[in-house]
Amino acid sequence: MKPIVFHRAARRELDRAVAWYERQRRGLGIDFETAVERIASHIQQNPGGGSPHEERALQRGVAKRLEQVRELGRELGRELGRELGLELGLEQARTRLRATVRRGLEVKFAEDGLRLFEEIRETHDIDRWESVLNALWTAQTLDDIRICL
């Protein structure tokens, strides 16, 4: 039996595809590589073999599996896009809230307010920023703001 030899460019392309699928979902790249190896093994064991009907069945099986992988890739891409969009929206909201709170603390409490802002600037909890913003309306002292933290 002759060994199967992949051209270097084909091997690199396969390795990149396996890595990409593996990044999309753990185990998917290995499934993809196993499918390619199974097909290569079939060809190795039957180098001139198979009727056109068997070859078409094998090709249809491969095409079906690749279409499933492609569809999974599309689904993962849409999901990732939604997650990135939501995260981007939340980050923009945090940025706006921080800017508004900073300005409110500066207007209401001057330098002391800016010092408090520096203490809380790294807070990532959007609910806390909203609490601080709401407290700014009625706060008489910085301690009234600190209660929200």
ROSE-4610 file (N, C-alpha, C; in Angstrom, 1 decimal, always signed):
// ROSE-4610
residu = [M/M/M/K/K/K/P/P/P/I/I/I/V/V/V/F/F/F/H/H/H/R/R/R/A/A/A/A/A/A/R/R/R/R/R/R/E/E/E/L/L/L/D/D/D/R/R/R/A/A/A/V/V/V/A/A/A/W/W/W/Y/Y/Y/E/E/E/R/R/R/Q/Q/Q/R/R/R/R/R/R/G/G/G/L/L/L/G/G/G/I/I/I/D/D/D/F/F/F/E/E/E/T/T/T/A/A/A/V/V/V/E/E/E/R/R/R/I/I/I/A/A/A/S/S/S/H/H/H/I/I/I/Q/Q/Q/Q/Q/Q/N/N/N/P/P/P/G/G/G/G/G/G/G/G/G/S/S/S/P/P/P/H/H/H/E/E/E/E/E/E/R/R/R/A/A/A/L/L/L/Q/Q/Q/R/R/R/G/G/G/V/V/V/A/A/A/K/K/K/R/R/R/L/L/L/E/E/E/Q/Q/Q/V/V/V/R/R/R/E/E/E/L/L/L/G/G/G/R/R/R/E/E/E/L/L/L/G/G/G/R/R/R/E/E/E/L/L/L/G/G/G/R/R/R/E/E/E/L/L/L/G/G/G/L/L/L/E/E/E/L/L/L/G/G/G/L/L/L/E/E/E/Q/Q/Q/A/A/A/R/R/R/T/T/T/R/R/R/L/L/L/R/R/R/A/A/A/T/T/T/V/V/V/R/R/R/R/R/R/G/G/G/L/L/L/E/E/E/V/V/V/K/K/K/F/F/F/A/A/A/E/E/E/D/D/D/G/G/G/L/L/L/R/R/R/L/L/L/F/F/F/E/E/E/E/E/E/I/I/I/R/R/R/E/E/E/T/T/T/H/H/H/D/D/D/I/I/I/D/D/D/R/R/R/W/W/W/E/E/E/S/S/S/V/V/V/L/L/L/N/N/N/A/A/A/L/L/L/W/W/W/T/T/T/A/A/A/Q/Q/Q/T/T/T/L/L/L/D/D/D/D/D/D/I/I/I/R/R/R/I/I/I/C/C/C/L/L/L]
num = [1/1/1/2/2/2/3/3/3/4/4/4/5/5/5/6/6/6/7/7/7/8/8/8/9/9/9/10/10/10/11/11/11/12/12/12/13/13/13/14/14/14/15/15/15/16/16/16/17/17/17/18/18/18/19/19/19/20/20/20/21/21/21/22/22/22/23/23/23/24/24/24/25/25/25/26/26/26/27/27/27/28/28/28/29/29/29/30/30/30/31/31/31/32/32/32/33/33/33/34/34/34/35/35/35/36/36/36/37/37/37/38/38/38/39/39/39/40/40/40/41/41/41/42/42/42/43/43/43/44/44/44/45/45/45/46/46/46/47/47/47/48/48/48/49/49/49/50/50/50/51/51/51/52/52/52/53/53/53/54/54/54/55/55/55/56/56/56/57/57/57/58/58/58/59/59/59/60/60/60/61/61/61/62/62/62/63/63/63/64/64/64/65/65/65/66/66/66/67/67/67/68/68/68/69/69/69/70/70/70/71/71/71/72/72/72/73/73/73/74/74/74/75/75/75/76/76/76/77/77/77/78/78/78/79/79/79/80/80/80/81/81/81/82/82/82/83/83/83/84/84/84/85/85/85/86/86/86/87/87/87/88/88/88/89/89/89/90/90/90/91/91/91/92/92/92/93/93/93/94/94/94/95/95/95/96/96/96/97/97/97/98/98/98/99/99/99/100/100/100/101/101/101/102/102/102/103/103/103/104/104/104/105/105/105/106/106/106/107/107/107/108/108/108/109/109/109/110/110/110/111/111/111/112/112/112/113/113/113/114/114/114/115/115/115/116/116/116/117/117/117/118/118/118/119/119/119/120/120/120/121/121/121/122/122/122/123/123/123/124/124/124/125/125/125/126/126/126/127/127/127/128/128/128/129/129/129/130/130/130/131/131/131/132/132/132/133/133/133/134/134/134/135/135/135/136/136/136/137/137/137/138/138/138/139/139/139/140/140/140/141/141/141/142/142/142/143/143/143/144/144/144/145/145/145/146/146/146/147/147/147/148/148/148/149/149/149]
x = [+0.9/+0.0/+0.9/+0.6/+1.4/+1.0/+2.0/+1.6/+0.9/+0.1/-0.6/+0.4/+0.6/+1.5/+0.7/+0.6/-0.1/+1.0/+0.6/+1.5/+1.6/+2.8/+3.0/+2.0/+1.6/+0.6/-0.8/-1.1/-2.3/-2.3/-1.1/-1.0/-1.2/-0.5/-0.7/-2.1/-2.8/-4.2/-5.1/-4.8/-5.5/-5.3/-4.0/-3.7/-4.4/-4.4/-5.1/-6.6/-7.2/-8.6/-8.9/-8.1/-8.3/-8.2/-7.2/-7.0/-8.2/-8.7/-9.8/-11.0/-11.3/-12.5/-12.4/-11.2/-10.9/-11.2/-10.8/-11.0/-12.5/-13.3/-14.7/-15.4/-15.0/-15.6/-14.6/-14.3/-13.4/-13.9/-12.9/-13.3/-13.7/-14.2/-14.6/-13.5/-12.3/-11.2/-10.7/-10.7/-10.3/-11.3/-12.6/-13.6/-13.3/-13.0/-12.7/-11.5/-10.4/-9.2/-9.4/-10.2/-10.5/-11.3/-12.2/-13.0/-12.1/-11.1/-10.2/-9.3/-8.8/-8.0/-8.7/-10.0/-10.8/-11.0/-11.2/-11.3/-10.0/-8.9/-7.5/-7.2/-7.6/-7.4/-8.2/-9.4/-10.3/-9.7/-9.1/-8.5/-7.2/-6.5/-5.3/-5.6/-6.6/-7.0/-7.6/-8.2/-8.9/-8.4/-7.1/-6.6/-7.2/-7.7/-8.3/-9.7/-10.1/-11.4/-12.6/-13.6/-14.9/-15.6/-16.9/-17.6/-17.9/-18.3/-18.6/-19.7/-20.6/-21.7/-21.1/-20.2/-19.5/-18.8/-18.1/-17.3/-18.3/-19.4/-20.4/-21.0/-21.2/-21.8/-20.8/-19.5/-18.4/-18.4/-18.4/-18.3/-19.5/-20.7/-21.9/-21.8/-21.2/-21.0/-20.1/-19.0/-18.0/-18.6/-19.3/-19.9/-21.0/-21.7/-22.7/-22.1/-21.0/-20.3/-19.7/-19.1/-18.5/-19.6/-20.7/-21.8/-22.3/-22.3/-22.6/-21.6/-20.3/-19.3/-19.4/-19.6/-19.8/-21.0/-22.1/-23.3/-23.0/-22.2/-21.9/-21.0/-20.1/-19.2/-20.0/-21.0/-21.9/-22.6/-23.2/-23.9/-23.0/-21.8/-20.9/-20.5/-20.3/-20.0/-21.2/-22.4/-23.5/-23.6/-23.4/-23.4/-22.3/-21.1/-20.0/-20.3/-20.8/-21.2/-22.2/-23.2/-24.2/-23.5/-22.6/-21.9/-21.0/-20.3/-19.4/-20.2/-21.3/-22.2/-22.7/-23.2/-23.7/-22.6/-21.4/-20.3/-19.9/-19.9/-19.5/-20.5/-21.8/-22.9/-22.7/-22.4/-22.2/-21.0/-20.0/-18.8/-19.0/-19.8/-20.1/-21.0/-21.9/-22.8/-21.9/-21.0/-20.1/-19.3/-18.8/-18.0/-18.8/-20.1/-20.9/-21.3/-21.6/-22.0/-20.8/-19.6/-18.4/-18.2/-18.3/-18.2/-19.2/-20.4/-21.5/-21.3/-20.9/-20.7/-19.5/-18.4/-17.3/-17.7/-18.4/-18.9/-19.8/-20.7/-21.6/-20.8/-19.8/-19.0/-18.2/-17.7/-16.9/-17.8/-18.9/-19.8/-20.3/-20.7/-21.3/-20.3/-19.1/-18.2/-16.8/-16.6/-15.3/-14.1/-13.0/-11.8/-12.1/-12.8/-13.1/-13.9/-14.8/-15.6/-14.7/-13.7/-12.8/-11.9/-11.5/-10.7/-11.6/-12.8/-13.7/-13.8/-13.9/-14.0/-12.8/-11.6/-10.4/-10.4/-11.0/-11.1/-12.0/-13.0/-14.0/-13.9/-13.0/-13.0/-12.8/-12.2/-11.9/-13.1/-14.2/-15.3/-16.0/-16.3/-16.9/-18.3/-18.8/-20.3/-21.1/-21.9/-22.7/-23.8/-24.3/-25.3/-24.8/-23.5/-22.9/-22.8/-22.4/-22.3/-23.7/-24.7/-26.1/-26.5/-26.1/-26.4/-25.8/-24.5/-23.8/-24.5/-24.8/-25.5/-26.8/-27.6/-28.8/-28.6/-27.6/-27.3/-26.8/-26.2/-25.8/-26.9/-28.1/-29.2/-29.6/-29.4/-29.9/-28.7/-27.5/-26.4/-26.0/-25.8/-25.4/-23.9/-23.3/-21.9/-21.4/-20.1/-19.5/-19.8/-20.0/-20.4/-21.7/-22.6/-23.9/-23.7/-22.6/-22.2/-21.6/-20.7/-19.9/-20.8/-22.0/-22.9/-23.3/-23.3/-23.7/-22.6/-21.4/-20.3/-20.2]
y = [-1.2/+0.0/+1.2/+2.2/+3.4/+4.4/+5.1/+6.1/+7.3/+7.9/+9.1/+10.3/+11.1/+12.2/+13.5/+14.4/+15.7/+16.7/+17.4/+18.5/+19.5/+20.1/+21.0/+22.1/+22.7/+23.8/+23.2/+22.0/+21.3/+21.0/+20.6/+20.3/+21.5/+22.7/+23.9/+24.4/+24.2/+24.6/+23.8/+22.5/+21.6/+22.0/+22.2/+22.6/+23.9/+24.8/+26.1/+25.9/+25.0/+24.8/+24.0/+23.1/+22.3/+23.3/+24.2/+25.1/+26.1/+26.5/+27.5/+26.8/+25.6/+24.9/+24.6/+24.3/+24.0/+25.2/+26.4/+27.7/+28.0/+27.5/+27.8/+27.0/+25.7/+24.8/+23.7/+23.5/+22.4/+21.1/+20.4/+19.1/+19.1/+20.3/+20.4/+20.2/+20.8/+20.7/+19.3/+18.6/+17.2/+16.3/+16.6/+15.9/+16.2/+17.4/+17.7/+17.0/+17.0/+16.3/+14.8/+14.2/+12.8/+12.4/+13.3/+13.0/+13.0/+14.0/+14.0/+12.8/+12.4/+11.2/+9.9/+9.9/+8.7/+8.6/+9.8/+9.8/+9.4/+10.0/+9.7/+8.2/+7.6/+6.2/+5.3/+5.7/+5.0/+5.1/+6.2/+6.3/+5.5/+5.5/+4.7/+3.2/+2.7/+1.3/+0.9/+1.9/+1.6/+2.6/+2.6/+3.6/+3.7/+2.7/+2.7/+2.2/+2.1/+1.3/+2.2/+1.4/+2.0/+2.3/+2.1/+2.4/+3.9/+4.5/+5.9/+6.2/+5.2/+5.3/+5.5/+4.6/+4.7/+6.0/+6.4/+7.6/+8.8/+8.8/+9.9/+9.9/+8.7/+8.5/+9.1/+8.7/+9.3/+10.8/+11.3/+12.7/+13.4/+12.8/+13.4/+13.4/+12.3/+12.2/+13.3/+13.5/+14.5/+15.9/+16.1/+17.4/+17.7/+16.7/+16.9/+17.3/+16.6/+16.9/+18.3/+18.6/+19.9/+21.0/+20.8/+21.7/+21.9/+20.8/+20.9/+21.7/+21.5/+22.3/+23.7/+24.0/+25.4/+26.1/+25.4/+25.9/+26.2/+25.3/+25.5/+26.8/+26.9/+28.1/+29.4/+29.3/+30.5/+30.8/+29.8/+29.9/+30.5/+30.0/+30.5/+31.9/+32.3/+33.6/+34.6/+34.2/+35.0/+35.2/+34.1/+34.2/+35.1/+34.9/+35.8/+37.2/+37.5/+38.9/+39.5/+38.7/+39.2/+39.5/+38.6/+38.8/+40.0/+40.2/+41.3/+42.6/+42.6/+43.8/+44.2/+43.2/+43.5/+44.0/+43.4/+43.9/+45.3/+45.6/+46.9/+47.9/+47.6/+48.5/+48.7/+47.7/+47.9/+48.7/+48.6/+49.4/+50.8/+51.1/+52.5/+53.1/+52.3/+52.8/+53.1/+52.2/+52.5/+53.7/+53.9/+55.1/+56.4/+56.4/+57.5/+57.8/+56.7/+56.9/+57.4/+56.9/+57.4/+58.9/+59.3/+60.7/+61.6/+61.1/+61.9/+62.0/+60.9/+60.9/+61.8/+61.7/+62.6/+64.1/+64.4/+65.8/+66.2/+65.3/+65.6/+65.8/+65.0/+65.1/+66.4/+66.7/+68.0/+69.2/+69.2/+70.4/+70.5/+69.4/+69.5/+69.6/+68.9/+68.9/+69.3/+69.9/+70.4/+69.4/+69.8/+69.0/+67.7/+67.8/+66.7/+65.6/+66.1/+65.2/+64.5/+65.2/+64.6/+63.6/+63.8/+62.8/+61.5/+61.7/+60.5/+59.8/+60.5/+59.9/+59.0/+59.5/+58.8/+57.5/+57.5/+56.3/+55.2/+55.6/+54.7/+54.5/+55.1/+55.1/+53.7/+52.8/+51.4/+50.5/+51.0/+50.1/+49.7/+48.5/+48.0/+47.7/+47.7/+47.4/+48.6/+48.4/+49.4/+49.8/+48.9/+49.2/+50.2/+50.0/+51.0/+52.4/+52.5/+53.8/+54.4/+53.7/+54.2/+54.7/+53.9/+54.3/+55.6/+55.7/+57.0/+58.1/+57.9/+59.0/+59.4/+58.4/+58.7/+59.5/+59.0/+59.7/+61.1/+61.4/+62.8/+63.8/+63.4/+64.3/+64.9/+64.0/+64.4/+64.5/+64.1/+64.0/+65.4/+65.6/+66.8/+66.8/+65.5/+65.4/+64.2/+64.1/+62.9/+61.6/+61.7/+60.5/+59.9/+60.8/+60.4/+59.6/+59.9/+59.2/+57.9/+57.9/+56.7/+55.6/+55.9/+54.9/+54.0/+54.5/+53.7/+52.8/+53.0/+52.2/+51.0]
z = [+0.0/+0.0/+0.0/-0.9/-1.0/+0.1/+0.7/+1.7/+1.1/+1.8/+1.4/+1.7/+0.7/+0.9/+0.5/+1.5/+1.3/+0.8/-0.2/-0.6/+0.5/+0.7/+1.8/+1.9/+0.8/+0.8/+1.3/+0.8/+1.3/+2.8/+3.3/+4.7/+5.5/+5.1/+5.8/+5.8/+4.7/+4.6/+5.5/+5.5/+6.4/+7.9/+8.2/+9.6/+10.0/+9.1/+9.4/+9.6/+8.8/+8.9/+10.2/+10.6/+11.8/+13.0/+13.0/+14.1/+14.2/+13.0/+13.0/+13.6/+13.1/+13.6/+15.1/+15.6/+17.0/+17.8/+17.3/+18.0/+18.1/+17.1/+17.1/+18.2/+18.3/+19.3/+19.5/+20.8/+21.2/+20.6/+19.9/+19.4/+17.9/+17.4/+16.0/+15.1/+15.4/+14.5/+14.4/+15.5/+15.6/+14.7/+14.8/+14.0/+12.5/+12.2/+10.8/+10.3/+11.1/+10.7/+10.6/+11.5/+11.5/+10.2/+9.8/+8.6/+7.4/+7.3/+6.2/+6.2/+7.4/+7.5/+7.1/+7.5/+7.1/+5.6/+5.0/+3.5/+2.9/+3.4/+2.9/+3.0/+4.1/+4.4/+3.4/+3.1/+2.2/+0.8/+0.4/-0.9/-0.9/+0.1/+0.2/+0.1/+0.7/+0.7/-0.7/-1.3/-2.6/-3.7/-4.1/-4.9/-6.3/-6.8/-8.1/-8.0/-6.8/-6.6/-6.6/-6.5/-6.3/-7.7/-7.7/-8.9/-8.8/-10.0/-9.9/-8.9/-8.7/-7.7/-6.3/-6.0/-4.6/-4.4/-5.5/-5.4/-5.2/-5.9/-5.7/-4.3/-3.8/-2.4/-1.4/-1.6/-0.7/-0.8/-2.1/-2.3/-1.6/-1.8/-1.2/+0.3/+0.9/+2.4/+2.8/+2.1/+2.5/+2.3/+1.2/+1.0/+2.1/+2.5/+3.5/+4.8/+5.2/+6.4/+6.4/+5.2/+5.1/+5.2/+4.6/+4.7/+6.1/+6.9/+8.3/+9.1/+8.8/+9.4/+9.0/+7.7/+7.2/+8.0/+8.1/+8.7/+10.2/+10.9/+12.2/+12.3/+11.4/+11.3/+11.2/+10.3/+10.2/+11.5/+12.1/+13.3/+14.4/+14.5/+15.5/+15.2/+13.9/+13.6/+13.9/+13.7/+14.1/+15.6/+16.3/+17.8/+18.3/+17.8/+18.2/+17.9/+16.7/+16.3/+17.3/+17.7/+18.6/+20.0/+20.4/+21.7/+21.7/+20.6/+20.4/+20.4/+19.7/+19.6/+20.9/+21.7/+23.0/+23.9/+23.9/+24.7/+24.3/+23.0/+22.5/+23.0/+23.0/+23.5/+24.9/+25.7/+27.2/+27.5/+26.7/+26.9/+26.6/+25.5/+25.2/+26.3/+26.8/+27.9/+29.1/+29.5/+30.6/+30.4/+29.2/+28.9/+29.1/+28.6/+28.7/+30.1/+30.9/+32.3/+33.1/+32.8/+33.5/+33.2/+32.0/+31.6/+32.3/+32.3/+32.9/+34.5/+35.1/+36.5/+36.8/+36.0/+36.2/+36.2/+35.2/+35.0/+36.2/+36.6/+37.7/+39.0/+39.3/+40.5/+40.4/+39.3/+39.1/+39.4/+38.8/+38.9/+40.3/+41.0/+42.3/+43.4/+43.3/+44.4/+44.0/+42.8/+42.4/+42.5/+43.0/+43.1/+44.0/+45.0/+45.9/+45.1/+44.2/+43.4/+42.4/+41.8/+40.8/+41.5/+42.8/+43.5/+43.7/+44.1/+44.2/+42.9/+41.8/+40.5/+40.2/+40.6/+40.4/+41.2/+42.3/+43.2/+42.5/+41.8/+41.3/+39.8/+39.1/+37.6/+37.0/+37.7/+37.2/+37.4/+38.0/+38.3/+37.0/+36.8/+35.5/+35.6/+36.9/+37.1/+36.7/+35.6/+35.1/+36.1/+36.9/+37.9/+38.9/+39.3/+40.3/+39.7/+38.4/+37.8/+37.7/+37.5/+37.5/+38.9/+39.9/+41.3/+41.6/+41.2/+41.5/+40.8/+39.6/+38.8/+39.4/+39.9/+40.5/+41.9/+42.6/+43.9/+43.7/+42.6/+42.4/+42.4/+42.1/+42.1/+43.5/+44.5/+45.8/+46.8/+46.4/+47.4/+47.9/+49.2/+49.7/+50.0/+50.2/+50.5/+49.7/+49.6/+48.9/+49.6/+50.9/+51.7/+51.2/+50.8/+50.2/+48.9/+48.2/+47.0/+47.3/+48.3/+48.7/+49.1/+49.7/+50.1/+49.0/+47.8/+46.6/+46.2/+46.6/+46.2/+47.1]
